[in-house]
Amino acid sequence: MPDVSSLRAALLDWYDAHARTLPWRAPPGARTRTEPYRVWLSEVMLQQTTVPHAAPYFERFTTRWPTVSDLAAVEDADLMAAWAGLGYYARARNLLACARAVASEHGGVFPDTEAALLALPGVGAYTAAAVAAIAFDQPANVVDGNVERVMTRLFAVETPLPAARPELKRLAALFVSGERPGDWPQALMDLGSGVCRPKSPSCELCPLAFGCEGLKTGAPARYPLKTKKAERPHRHGHAFVLRDGEGRIGLVRRPDKGLLGGMLGLPTSDWSATPVFDPPSTANWTEAGAVEHVFTHFSLTLTVHFGAGDGDFIWTEADQALAALPTVFRKALERGLAA
């Protein structure tokens, strides 16, 4: 069993020298913690999203809506448009629900305990722990994919993911302490992001190498072991780029529930193995080729068709449509406009 106290001290020393500078983060050892709104917003954005991709969104959101009460007051459609391109759009709906709960039920002030944070809509165990630790400097077990990877290698955990998660959470909890509780999870995340990477870990740079059981096996990159995933199903669909006499694009608002719920989108057919070609209006439709997109649970081929006409659509200038659409529809629109 690695020496937890020595490992913890070594990683915090490393973090003091190598911490990433991020727009939502206080420097290592800072007496003033990051405002809870900024921690919460960053953690929601970083779910399934890389730091370089999320950072510009974070800057735009906090400039436009500097407090959680400002965010709570935004129209749903404006929020969804601002989120376009970040993906996993249920996060945007949960973001708004949580902001409104904090504004209406907590006077615009985030609760300062992990349990109370967990009671907010859309806040799961990870986010509650992260906000409690990073914003309120409370001991909390913050476990994301980076932390799981570090623990599997540090302890040479042979149980494959996802079955290993309870064990990894227990191992991560061994390091939770009242000493610098806000810096600790951020140090682990930085280690996992920059050194203990999924492929080609830089073990020669790792401050925990002296106690890493995975390194002792000679094959640290073997960890974490993973259960083989089922093959992702593939679907097909048709997307329609309709322009009116002024060159505007006909968009639709997708239903609130379901994939890309509440987002603006191009009119489409169903997405299935054998989609029905069902154009949204009468037009001289011309095929413009196809685009590919991968969602969490399936991949998609969209055949794009373009035409001219009118009808009951949300008519939007092309540049505005490109900025507001989720990635899959932006790809299709770009293909239609280029035809």
LOGU-357674 format. One record per residue (C-alpha): residue number from 1; x, y, z; residue in one letter. Coordinates in steps of 0.001 Angstrom, whole numbers. Layout:
(NUM; (X; Y; Z); 'a') ...
//
This chain:
(1; (0; 0; 0); 'm') (2; (1522; 3361; -1012); 'p') (3; (2262; 5846; 1779); 'd') (4; (-704; 8210; 1479); 'v') (5; (712; 11069; 3533); 's') (6; (4011; 11153; 1610); 's') (7; (2213; 10993; -1724); 'l') (8; (-162; 13757; -724); 'r') (9; (2664; 16054; 374); 'a') (10; (4626; 15353; -2821); 'a') (11; (1700; 16129; -5087); 'l') (12; (848; 19392; -3333); 'l') (13; (4496; 20477; -3604); 'd') (14; (4362; 19685; -7314); 'w') (15; (1086; 21578; -7681); 'y') (16; (2573; 24659; -6057); 'd') (17; (5168; 24744; -8843); 'a') (18; (3155; 23463; -11817); 'h') (19; (-504; 24412; -11346); 'a') (20; (-2296; 25408; -14527); 'r') (21; (-3523; 28985; -14754); 't') (22; (-7237; 28740; -15520); 'l') (23; (-9874; 31498; -15592); 'p') (24; (-11945; 29845; -12866); 'w') (25; (-9126; 28942; -10508); 'r') (26; (-7430; 30615; -7546); 'a') (27; (-3627; 30190; -7341); 'p') (28; (-2279; 27363; -5148); 'p') (29; (-2470; 28211; -1477); 'g') (30; (-4649; 31278; -2039); 'a') (31; (-6439; 32442; 1085); 'r') (32; (-9383; 33707; -977); 't') (33; (-11219; 30917; -2775); 'r') (34; (-12803; 31136; -6207); 't') (35; (-16392; 32431; -6177); 'e') (36; (-18766; 29408; -6022); 'p') (37; (-20648; 30510; -9152); 'y') (38; (-17448; 30352; -11202); 'r') (39; (-16454; 26966; -9794); 'v') (40; (-19899; 25509; -10438); 'w') (41; (-20115; 26944; -13960); 'l') (42; (-16662; 25674; -14890); 's') (43; (-17338; 22201; -13531); 'e') (44; (-20581; 21893; -15497); 'v') (45; (-18868; 23071; -18676); 'm') (46; (-15937; 20695; -18185); 'l') (47; (-18130; 17601; -18026); 'q') (48; (-17287; 15705; -21236); 'q') (49; (-15481; 18819; -22556); 't') (50; (-11784; 19723; -22675); 't') (51; (-10339; 22762; -20919); 'v') (52; (-9271; 24515; -24175); 'p') (53; (-12771; 24105; -25618); 'h') (54; (-14620; 25142; -22448); 'a') (55; (-12484; 28170; -21500); 'a') (56; (-13780; 30599; -24177); 'p') (57; (-17375; 29672; -23291); 'y') (58; (-16638; 30293; -19622); 'f') (59; (-15216; 33727; -20411); 'e') (60; (-18239; 34656; -22536); 'r') (61; (-20753; 33392; -19974); 'f') (62; (-19159; 35195; -17029); 't') (63; (-18856; 38418; -19020); 't') (64; (-22471; 38272; -20137); 'r') (65; (-23866; 36866; -16869); 'w') (66; (-21405; 37756; -14059); 'p') (67; (-23546; 36325; -11236); 't') (68; (-25747; 33299; -10812); 'v') (69; (-28768; 35598; -10489); 's') (70; (-27916; 37143; -13867); 'd') (71; (-27801; 33670; -15383); 'l') (72; (-31073; 32704; -13700); 'a') (73; (-32861; 35582; -15415); 'a') (74; (-31874; 34620; -18960); 'v') (75; (-34415; 33325; -21471); 'e') (76; (-34113; 29599; -22143); 'd') (77; (-33512; 30141; -25857); 'a') (78; (-30709; 32647; -25218); 'd') (79; (-28968; 30238; -22889); 'l') (80; (-29251; 27347; -25343); 'm') (81; (-27896; 29524; -28153); 'a') (82; (-24932; 30593; -26002); 'a') (83; (-24254; 26936; -25155); 'w') (84; (-24278; 25826; -28823); 'a') (85; (-21094; 23947; -29668); 'g') (86; (-20385; 22677; -26146); 'l') (87; (-22466; 19543; -26649); 'g') (88; (-24313; 17393; -24111); 'y') (89; (-27153; 19895; -24074); 'y') (90; (-28900; 18441; -21037); 'a') (91; (-26134; 20217; -19112); 'r') (92; (-27423; 23577; -20343); 'a') (93; (-30964; 22808; -19189); 'r') (94; (-29655; 21636; -15810); 'n') (95; (-27474; 24749; -15587); 'l') (96; (-30483; 27000; -15933); 'l') (97; (-32594; 24979; -13486); 'a') (98; (-29834; 25126; -10868); 'c') (99; (-29207; 28860; -11361); 'a') (100; (-32907; 29585; -10908); 'r') (101; (-33058; 27451; -7765); 'a') (102; (-30055; 29254; -6247); 'v') (103; (-31572; 32620; -7130); 'a') (104; (-35101; 31882; -5898); 's') (105; (-34468; 29548; -2957); 'e') (106; (-31059; 30678; -1682); 'h') (107; (-31088; 34410; -2364); 'g') (108; (-28538; 34103; -5150); 'g') (109; (-25948; 32537; -2829); 'v') (110; (-24742; 28970; -3308); 'f') (111; (-25124; 26771; -212); 'p') (112; (-21794; 25963; 1388); 'd') (113; (-22154; 22269; 2254); 't') (114; (-21796; 19251; 5); 'e') (115; (-25188; 17904; 1085); 'a') (116; (-26996; 21171; 331); 'a') (117; (-25242; 21516; -3012); 'l') (118; (-26265; 17978; -3904); 'l') (119; (-29904; 18938; -3333); 'a') (120; (-29786; 21525; -6133); 'l') (121; (-31335; 20479; -9456); 'p') (122; (-28865; 19027; -11907); 'g') (123; (-26014; 18846; -9375); 'v') (124; (-24550; 15376; -9006); 'g') (125; (-22108; 13914; -6521); 'a') (126; (-19020; 15019; -8448); 'y') (127; (-20096; 18645; -8922); 't') (128; (-21277; 18980; -5327); 'a') (129; (-17951; 17676; -4040); 'a') (130; (-15965; 19904; -6411); 'a') (131; (-17786; 23086; -5403); 'v') (132; (-17586; 22212; -1697); 'a') (133; (-13842; 21613; -1919); 'a') (134; (-12695; 24243; -4412); 'i') (135; (-15042; 27108; -3530); 'a') (136; (-15590; 26486; 184); 'f') (137; (-12311; 24731; 1074); 'd') (138; (-14098; 21779; 2635); 'q') (139; (-12728; 18216; 2659); 'p') (140; (-14624; 16406; -120); 'a') (141; (-13880; 13412; -2292); 'n') (142; (-13800; 14826; -5827); 'v') (143; (-13485; 11973; -8319); 'v') (144; (-13531; 12479; -12084); 'd') (145; (-11954; 10490; -14919); 'g') (146; (-8524; 11975; -14294); 'n') (147; (-8654; 11032; -10626); 'v') (148; (-9853; 7518; -11459); 'e') (149; (-6927; 7035; -13818); 'r') (150; (-4401; 8247; -11229); 'v') (151; (-5842; 5905; -8596); 'm') (152; (-5849; 2850; -10858); 't') (153; (-2184; 3373; -11627); 'r') (154; (-1133; 4401; -8156); 'l') (155; (-2652; 1273; -6647); 'f') (156; (-2413; -1021; -9720); 'a') (157; (-6145; -1742; -9591); 'v') (158; (-6909; -4859; -11630); 'e') (159; (-10698; -4484; -11602); 't') (160; (-11794; -3002; -14948); 'p') (161; (-13902; 119; -15325); 'l') (162; (-16738; 778; -14784); 'p') (163; (-16921; -1954; -12105); 'a') (164; (-13859; -488; -10347); 'a') (165; (-15504; 2877; -9610); 'r') (166; (-16587; 2168; -6006); 'p') (167; (-13082; 897; -5215); 'e') (168; (-11456; 3921; -6851); 'l') (169; (-13681; 6283; -4909); 'k') (170; (-12679; 4530; -1689); 'r') (171; (-8981; 4835; -2566); 'l') (172; (-9339; 8504; -3484); 'a') (173; (-11031; 9131; -134); 'a') (174; (-7836; 8020; 1646); 'l') (175; (-6221; 11286; 492); 'f') (176; (-9045; 13626; 1536); 'v') (177; (-7867; 15841; 4378); 's') (178; (-8505; 19159; 6085); 'g') (179; (-5086; 20302; 4861); 'e') (180; (-5567; 22356; 1678); 'r') (181; (-8801; 20584; 713); 'p') (182; (-9452; 22978; -2162); 'g') (183; (-6019; 22577; -3744); 'd') (184; (-5946; 18793; -3445); 'w') (185; (-8543; 17840; -6089); 'p') (186; (-7162; 20445; -8483); 'q') (187; (-3673; 19030; -8031); 'a') (188; (-4972; 15549; -8859); 'l') (189; (-6794; 16850; -11925); 'm') (190; (-3685; 18660; -13181); 'd') (191; (-1593; 15540; -12668); 'l') (192; (-4077; 13418; -14594); 'g') (193; (-4406; 15978; -17362); 's') (194; (-753; 16789; -17949); 'g') (195; (1365; 13926; -16617); 'v') (196; (-656; 10791; -15887); 'c') (197; (-2276; 10980; -19328); 'r') (198; (-4460; 8215; -20790); 'p') (199; (-1773; 7337; -23335); 'k') (200; (1986; 7732; -22969); 's') (201; (2049; 8904; -19328); 'p') (202; (5102; 11003; -18448); 's') (203; (6168; 8892; -15499); 'c') (204; (9620; 10483; -15481); 'e') (205; (7944; 13799; -14560); 'l') (206; (5475; 12399; -12054); 'c') (207; (5894; 13478; -8413); 'p') (208; (4150; 10255; -7328); 'l') (209; (6399; 7867; -9270); 'a') (210; (8209; 6827; -6080); 'f') (211; (5044; 5214; -4728); 'g') (212; (3220; 4146; -7907); 'c') (213; (2368; 442; -7953); 'e') (214; (1406; 648; -11614); 'g') (215; (4853; 1958; -12534); 'l') (216; (6434; -894; -10595); 'k') (217; (4671; -3378; -12886); 't') (218; (6549; -1897; -15838); 'g') (219; (3340; -1141; -17736); 'a') (220; (1554; 1805; -16090); 'p') (221; (-304; 2694; -19293); 'a') (222; (-2086; -666; -18990); 'r') (223; (-4233; 959; -16296); 'y') (224; (-7099; 1528; -16043); 'p') (225; (-8406; -1723; -17399); 'l') (226; (-11719; -1330; -19187); 'k') (227; (-14588; -3619; -19969); 't') (228; (-15019; -3795; -23729); 'k') (229; (-17811; -1488; -24834); 'k') (230; (-20636; -2619; -27021); 'a') (231; (-20363; -1339; -30584); 'e') (232; (-22022; 2060; -30983); 'r') (233; (-25102; 1781; -33250); 'p') (234; (-25260; 3850; -36427); 'h') (235; (-28246; 5848; -37641); 'r') (236; (-29090; 7813; -40766); 'h') (237; (-31198; 10891; -41432); 'g') (238; (-31966; 13736; -43813); 'h') (239; (-31313; 17411; -43029); 'a') (240; (-32860; 20259; -44978); 'f') (241; (-31234; 23636; -45632); 'v') (242; (-34061; 25902; -46774); 'l') (243; (-33374; 29514; -47849); 'r') (244; (-35945; 32222; -48454); 'd') (245; (-35807; 35043; -51016); 'g') (246; (-33534; 37074; -48706); 'e') (247; (-31072; 34244; -48233); 'g') (248; (-32103; 33512; -44645); 'r') (249; (-32099; 29965; -43275); 'i') (250; (-35269; 28245; -42081); 'g') (251; (-34654; 26814; -38597); 'l') (252; (-36895; 25004; -36128); 'v') (253; (-36929; 24781; -32341); 'r') (254; (-36485; 21183; -31209); 'r') (255; (-38787; 19756; -28504); 'p') (256; (-37702; 20540; -24943); 'd') (257; (-37208; 16885; -24092); 'k') (258; (-34950; 14500; -25918); 'g') (259; (-31677; 14816; -27792); 'l') (260; (-30666; 18468; -28351); 'l') (261; (-33839; 19459; -26533); 'g') (262; (-34767; 23126; -26748); 'g') (263; (-32035; 23882; -29284); 'm') (264; (-32394; 25520; -32653); 'l') (265; (-31882; 23054; -35474); 'g') (266; (-32356; 22384; -39141); 'l') (267; (-35524; 20547; -40129); 'p') (268; (-34713; 16840; -40330); 't') (269; (-36243; 13475; -40915); 's') (270; (-36262; 10863; -38192); 'd') (271; (-32862; 9396; -37322); 'w') (272; (-33012; 5653; -37771); 's') (273; (-31695; 2743; -39840); 'a') (274; (-34110; 3623; -42650); 't') (275; (-35188; 7270; -42320); 'p') (276; (-38187; 8553; -44252); 'v') (277; (-37422; 11319; -46761); 'f') (278; (-40007; 13861; -45609); 'd') (279; (-39059; 17439; -46586); 'p') (280; (-40455; 20218; -44379); 'p') (281; (-41847; 22165; -47324); 's') (282; (-42354; 22019; -51060); 't') (283; (-39108; 22970; -52787); 'a') (284; (-36835; 21793; -55542); 'n') (285; (-34580; 19864; -53164); 'w') (286; (-31020; 19103; -54274); 't') (287; (-28705; 16731; -52441); 'e') (288; (-25508; 18369; -51150); 'a') (289; (-23709; 15345; -49752); 'g') (290; (-23536; 13940; -46230); 'a') (291; (-21977; 14787; -42869); 'v') (292; (-20972; 12487; -40029); 'e') (293; (-21450; 13090; -36315); 'h') (294; (-20895; 10993; -33198); 'v') (295; (-23150; 11251; -30150); 'f') (296; (-22588; 9445; -26868); 't') (297; (-24848; 6519; -27691); 'h') (298; (-24862; 6403; -31495); 'f') (299; (-23191; 7737; -34619); 's') (300; (-25093; 9508; -37360); 'l') (301; (-24883; 10092; -41095); 't') (302; (-26982; 13053; -42216); 'l') (303; (-27654; 13467; -45915); 't') (304; (-28007; 17198; -46572); 'v') (305; (-30507; 18674; -49021); 'h') (306; (-30831; 22334; -49971); 'f') (307; (-33604; 24297; -51624); 'g') (308; (-35429; 27630; -51757); 'a') (309; (-38888; 28364; -50388); 'g') (310; (-40886; 29819; -47538); 'd') (311; (-43044; 28634; -44659); 'g') (312; (-43478; 28706; -40911); 'd') (313; (-39839; 28595; -39793); 'f') (314; (-37498; 30646; -37624); 'i') (315; (-35854; 32626; -40411); 'w') (316; (-32283; 33433; -39448); 't') (317; (-29338; 35057; -41193); 'e') (318; (-26815; 32410; -42232); 'a') (319; (-23962; 33713; -40039); 'd') (320; (-26267; 33911; -37027); 'q') (321; (-27539; 30391; -37691); 'a') (322; (-23984; 29054; -37875); 'l') (323; (-23213; 30656; -34499); 'a') (324; (-26378; 29390; -32786); 'a') (325; (-26639; 25814; -34040); 'l') (326; (-25316; 22711; -32274); 'p') (327; (-22323; 21142; -33995); 't') (328; (-24229; 18469; -35926); 'v') (329; (-26511; 21055; -37523); 'f') (330; (-23679; 23504; -38112); 'r') (331; (-21870; 20799; -40092); 'k') (332; (-25001; 20171; -42154); 'a') (333; (-25605; 23864; -42749); 'l') (334; (-22026; 24430; -43838); 'e') (335; (-22383; 21556; -46285); 'r') (336; (-25643; 22964; -47641); 'g') (337; (-24264; 26491; -48012); 'l') (338; (-21170; 25235; -49824); 'a') (339; (-23160; 23276; -52403); 'a') 
//
